[in-house]
């Protein structure tokens, strides 16, 4: 996925998921992991009808196995938040992202690189809703985390931050 070849990613995750399901069933953690990633690839390729049930299933399995406050549950909440952001349902997106953020903060503290991605997504929601002041705070928080974790470009380059704010 990181190389941008979504077709290959889909092929291999689907193939692996079939094996997991055949051996463990649909409610096993390994199948949930594959569902989460497969759902995210579908989200990234804008196939939201396929993405949603997969991500929701992974979330359900993680909650069943780990509870509401486990980092893997947070991961699924974040992916679901990103999906709803893509669908334009900003209230649901915000709620899922904030739930995931709180779990991640419990596990990783306030300066983990994954939090920068969440703050960026929250900032994008604020931009879409015209709340530029809050967007700027969130995007600056993401930039600060990237700088402090020696990941200066991280979830975006500084120029993108400026252009995003100026375009809204």
Phi, psi and omega in degrees: 000319183296337178274355176087005180266082186292328179297317178294318179300314179301315182302308185288322179292319177300315181298314178295321181295322177300320179294314179301313182295319179298322183272323190243340185094170187284345184258013178276152182300322180294319177293323178296319178300314180294319177301317181299313181289320177297315177300321179291324176295317176299321177298315181295332177266009174067027175261074190291329180295327177278327184293313189302308182295329179292313180293320178297320178297316179300316179301314181299316180295318179296317178298316179300319186271326187244339185097181186281344188247017180274150182300325178291325174297317177300319179301313180294322177299319180294316178297321178293322175298318178296321178298311180294329174298314178298327180280352180084010176266083190289330177295312178296317180302312181302313183297316179293317180296319179294321177297315177296320179300314181298319178295314180298320180296324177297320184277319191249351185085193187267353187235032178272145183300329179297330178294328178300319179297320181292315178299323177297315179298319177296320177297322178296323177298315178300320177298316180298327181270002177081014179265074187294326180296313179293322178301315181298318179299314182292317180292324176293324177297319178297317178297319179299316178298316179301317181292316183290336179263014180055042178231065193302328178269322174040238185280351174190163175270153181305323181298323179295322179301312181296314182292325177298316182292322183287334183279350181250000000 
